[in-house]
Amino acid sequence: MKITIIGGGIAGLTTALALKKIGFDCEVYERAKQLNEVGAGIWMQPNALKVLDWLELGALVRENGTTLNRVDITNDKLISFKKTSNEVVQDERRNKIVAIHRATLQRILLDALPKNCVRLGSEFKSLEISENKVKVFVGDREILTDLLIGADGINSKVRDSIFSRTSKRFSGQTCWRGIADIHLPDEFQKTGIESWGKKIRFGFSQISENKVYWFAVMKTSQNGTDDSTNITSKLKNSYKDFHPLVLNIINQTQADKIIRSEISDLKRLDKWHKDRVVLVGDAAHATTPNMGQGAGQGIEDAYYLANFLAKNHRFEKTLDSFESARREKVDYVVNNSWRFGKMAHSDLGQLIMKAIMKLTPDKVMKQQMSKLYAIQEQF
Ligand SMILES: Cc1cc2nc3c(=O)[nH]c(=O)nc-3n(C[C@H](O)[C@H](O)[C@H](O)COP(=O)(O)OP(=O)(O)OC[C@H]3O[C@@H](n4cnc5c(N)ncnc54)[C@H](O)[C@@H]3O)c2cc1C
């Protein structure tokens, strides 16, 4: 069986690895000429780590990142609203969150694949579906494949080729991300922080010995741009009331490496597959990043899709099973992440969230997180 994946991001590479693990060959076609360093960090939560362990890459990811014992939501002076137990962000296997540089994660995934599996500089153009094959037009090539997997991100062209155009939802917020060259004080070494000021947020964590990943989120209109000559002073001005550590983190970041991203998600698709074409990752269900689960959900897709394919070669049934196994959690993440983002940027919303945090016992929080961290073991 020939399987073709479009997109060499986290979802595409993990899907290729999961298929390899199950015993299927596949090829990944990636538009970029190089898998460029993405200058930010990422938090991998226990559900993603379970899949990475299954792929035998978990140890490498932990070794190259920083394990966080806890994630604290704090005020702008970095004082926690509630000190939750470390158990809350831990699964039944004692997996905790790992913070890692995105480029490092991407490199680990890429290096675990056979050399000729990922074809760079190969842009997907269009497809034609026939009775039992898909003809795929990539660059100036035509490829005949049994199954096409669209892992080409939130603006997926594969998705647009099989469904009528879907729309992105802009959240009204923009996120700036960067890597600062500093070593955090001991008290923050093993903690992910998200601090809330007046309708703005700033989060950070150590990702390696002298590197700190940070994100700053503010309400904005769409299509804004930055000027690297003054972005540092603009951000420092926005966060001037925050703890001095926050200002130091911004200061220790190379201005031209700061990434600006508008925060959007994807309106819920009725289906993620049609005939022999299926979507995974952001192409199917891009979420706002407020739960730190977007890539984690793409990684879970890879695991479920490969396992269902191994069990059953009848595509329609397999792809239906894949989708129904994944829908509930994905919807939960997308909807809650959207709500969380809205509340974190409103005065009333922040008050409500703080009250919920204070009143919810750790045991209940842990139960909620356990659901998020669970993955199906038997297929
Ligand atoms: C501010 C922010 C913070 C985040 N933090 C976290 C976090 O802490 N934890 C977490 O789990 N998630 C996080 N996420 C979400 C995460 O980044 C995404 O969910 C994840 O990167 C999506 O991976 P993907 O492979 O589905 O898509 P993408 O990363 O978008 O990859 C798609 C790939 O397809 C390629 N491509 C596109 N079009 C074509 C084409 N026509 N032909 C060939 N190739 C093509 C692209 O070049 C790209 O390489 C965050 C997101 C944001 C915006």
PDBQT file of the ligand as one rigid body, heavy atoms in Angstrom, charges set to zero:
ROOT
HETATM    1  C1  LIG A 401       1.654  30.696  19.854  1.00  0.00    +0.000 C 
HETATM    2  C2  LIG A 401       1.503  29.199  19.755  1.00  0.00    +0.000 A 
HETATM    3  C3  LIG A 401       1.946  28.386  20.788  1.00  0.00    +0.000 A 
HETATM    4  C4  LIG A 401       1.736  27.008  20.733  1.00  0.00    +0.000 A 
HETATM    5  N1  LIG A 401       2.158  26.228  21.769  1.00  0.00    +0.000 NA
HETATM    6  C5  LIG A 401       1.921  24.896  21.748  1.00  0.00    +0.000 A 
HETATM    7  C6  LIG A 401       2.349  24.053  22.831  1.00  0.00    +0.000 A 
HETATM    8  O1  LIG A 401       2.968  24.511  23.800  1.00  0.00    +0.000 OA
HETATM    9  N2  LIG A 401       2.066  22.722  22.765  1.00  0.00    +0.000 N 
HETATM   10  C7  LIG A 401       1.395  22.178  21.708  1.00  0.00    +0.000 A 
HETATM   11  O2  LIG A 401       1.165  20.958  21.698  1.00  0.00    +0.000 OA
HETATM   12  N3  LIG A 401       1.006  22.947  20.665  1.00  0.00    +0.000 NA
HETATM   13  C8  LIG A 401       1.253  24.274  20.643  1.00  0.00    +0.000 A 
HETATM   14  N4  LIG A 401       0.871  25.060  19.593  1.00  0.00    +0.000 N 
HETATM   15  C9  LIG A 401       0.180  24.439  18.442  1.00  0.00    +0.000 C 
HETATM   16  C10 LIG A 401       1.162  23.805  17.483  1.00  0.00    +0.000 C 
HETATM   17  O3  LIG A 401       2.157  24.733  17.127  1.00  0.00    +0.000 OA
HETATM   18  C11 LIG A 401       0.447  23.335  16.239  1.00  0.00    +0.000 C 
HETATM   19  O4  LIG A 401      -0.730  22.659  16.583  1.00  0.00    +0.000 OA
HETATM   20  C12 LIG A 401       1.333  22.381  15.443  1.00  0.00    +0.000 C 
HETATM   21  O5  LIG A 401       2.565  22.973  15.139  1.00  0.00    +0.000 OA
HETATM   22  C13 LIG A 401       0.623  21.973  14.162  1.00  0.00    +0.000 C 
HETATM   23  O6  LIG A 401       1.403  21.032  13.489  1.00  0.00    +0.000 OA
HETATM   24  P1  LIG A 401       0.970  20.533  12.039  1.00  0.00    +0.000 P 
HETATM   25  O7  LIG A 401       2.074  19.633  11.615  1.00  0.00    +0.000 OA
HETATM   26  O8  LIG A 401      -0.416  20.051  12.056  1.00  0.00    +0.000 OA
HETATM   27  O9  LIG A 401       0.948  21.860  11.151  1.00  0.00    +0.000 OA
HETATM   28  P2  LIG A 401       2.135  22.844  10.773  1.00  0.00    +0.000 P 
HETATM   29  O10 LIG A 401       3.098  22.991  11.878  1.00  0.00    +0.000 OA
HETATM   30  O11 LIG A 401       1.503  24.081  10.252  1.00  0.00    +0.000 OA
HETATM   31  O12 LIG A 401       2.884  22.098   9.595  1.00  0.00    +0.000 OA
HETATM   32  C14 LIG A 401       2.354  22.032   8.296  1.00  0.00    +0.000 C 
HETATM   33  C15 LIG A 401       3.495  21.749   7.323  1.00  0.00    +0.000 C 
HETATM   34  O13 LIG A 401       2.941  21.606   6.025  1.00  0.00    +0.000 OA
HETATM   35  C16 LIG A 401       3.729  22.323   5.087  1.00  0.00    +0.000 C 
HETATM   36  N5  LIG A 401       2.856  22.702   3.981  1.00  0.00    +0.000 N 
HETATM   37  C17 LIG A 401       1.857  23.625   3.973  1.00  0.00    +0.000 A 
HETATM   38  N6  LIG A 401       1.285  23.688   2.758  1.00  0.00    +0.000 NA
HETATM   39  C18 LIG A 401       1.929  22.784   1.974  1.00  0.00    +0.000 A 
HETATM   40  C19 LIG A 401       1.809  22.385   0.613  1.00  0.00    +0.000 A 
HETATM   41  N7  LIG A 401       0.885  22.941  -0.216  1.00  0.00    +0.000 N 
HETATM   42  N8  LIG A 401       2.628  21.436   0.131  1.00  0.00    +0.000 NA
HETATM   43  C20 LIG A 401       3.574  20.844   0.936  1.00  0.00    +0.000 A 
HETATM   44  N9  LIG A 401       3.748  21.207   2.236  1.00  0.00    +0.000 NA
HETATM   45  C21 LIG A 401       2.937  22.146   2.744  1.00  0.00    +0.000 A 
HETATM   46  C22 LIG A 401       4.220  23.531   5.880  1.00  0.00    +0.000 C 
HETATM   47  O14 LIG A 401       5.376  24.074   5.298  1.00  0.00    +0.000 OA
HETATM   48  C23 LIG A 401       4.479  22.903   7.244  1.00  0.00    +0.000 C 
HETATM   49  O15 LIG A 401       5.796  22.394   7.351  1.00  0.00    +0.000 OA
HETATM   50  C24 LIG A 401       1.089  26.434  19.605  1.00  0.00    +0.000 A 
HETATM   51  C25 LIG A 401       0.696  27.249  18.554  1.00  0.00    +0.000 A 
HETATM   52  C26 LIG A 401       0.900  28.619  18.611  1.00  0.00    +0.000 A 
HETATM   53  C27 LIG A 401       0.443  29.475  17.466  1.00  0.00    +0.000 C 
ENDROOT
TORSDOF 0
